[in-house]
């Protein structure tokens, strides 16, 4: 009975989100409650609270990571980088595409696709238009970069995978660093390939000083100069490097690191209290959207764990999966995460399917942590999914068709995922 209700709950949950009948927040909260009541469970309060307690540190980390990187963008930390990249690439299509990839990889460190697309497209679109370059390449490079950098600890998928398998985010992601490095090198290799093709098609064009000024004006358009802090560039950069170093070394828990970092950034860059309030208000909407879903996920995981639904579904899968394939579950999860995260939102995949796969894998002696790690390696293809909102920001900025973008970029995104999976196998992160 529990198994049947569990699979039915996942189907209903996915349908409601994918058909946009309910928001992810509403579906994560309401669907498990209804099915738990149908199964005869009435004392759901303790289950919900246990789920919320588990997810609370992650939610705190996300709040302050968004605030930290959001304020850094406000201060103009990335502006000199953009200007330098534009100056270096000049009118060479090869350098322009590689520069697009480099800037995308750096900006994508904040884990926000929308911000990455805004910065990269705003910086490079005038050059692509002037030289007659293929704008699908300008869409492709930041999408590929996000597919790798989306695995940062403050990125949405990493948070969801962490919650789904109840792991520490540092333990989950540190072993994946070789895969991320390999994915980064793949993105740069793709940029070199596409850039050479564009150089062969168009040749190298001389960009004059007047046009350089036009590009600078385009980049600054719509930006409020009063909130920028160019004199504090080095302070902000060094602080960010120190925080990322402390993160990798595990000197402090992530929530504490970003809380301290955000407090320092605000005090130094915006000592006026009203300015601090304005920066908080500017990023409050994004925070509310993300964190509300994370707490809803706590409700979801708390209920499906507390009712035993996950265990019942896992027992069924154990009976179905041949023993010969059991030890290879991590690679299987890595491969299926590509189509699953493309055809559905991250929420139903990480909170609906991954807990079941983790429980199933435990029967074969595989730690849930490994399933969580494998589940992240299909993210490069997810960034092309029509179900995630930032892709429409990218399409709107470039004025291109989403179908054209998917057809052009999908093969390279699949390549990114396969490279990361292979490296994870070679480094022993995924068992075979």
VENSULHU-V194672 format. One record per helix or strand of 3 or more residues. SS is the DSSP state (A for helix, B for strand). FROM is the first residue (numbers start at 0). TO is the last residue. If there is no record, write none. Layout:
SS/FROM/TO + SS/FROM/TO
//
This chain:
A/1/17 + A/23/37 + A/44/74 + A/78/88 + A/92/109 + A/112/130 + A/134/148 + A/155/164 + A/168/173 + A/176/201 + A/208/219 + A/224/226 + A/229/248 + A/253/268 + A/272/305 + A/308/319 + A/322/325 + A/328/342 + A/345/361 + A/367/381 + A/389/397 + A/401/425
//
